[in-house]
Amino acid sequence: MTNIDRATELLWLLEPHLSTSECDDQARELAQALADAGLLMPDLPEPDNTYPEWLAGGASISPVPDAGEVTIEWEDREDTGRGTMARIKYLTTDQVLAILAAASYTERNQE
């Protein structure tokens, strides 16, 4: 079920006097308008494999359910030979959504 579907169901509850088809149409239009205005969170992506793992922009994002954490791995092509250095990772929208999806998976599957 998408976030637009979820919003449609919630909005439908606000108009009980309308027929089902009228309400479905109006609620879906309103939910789509909210999404178009950036007021609904985009749907979280599904994992890219059964591991589960999300691959986005060269990064591998994986949940660690037992620890309640998410790991983000990427290859660092810059080896300065000076030991550990702080790195700034600029994330794409796809990477951030993958992190949210992995975190959500971790919460649902934590023991």
Secondary structure, DSSP 8 states (H G I E B T S, - for coil): --HHHHHHHHHHTT-TTS-HHHHHHHHHHHHHHHHHTT-S-------SBTTTBEEETTEEEEEETTTTEEEEE-------SSS---------HHHHHHHHHHHHHHHHH--
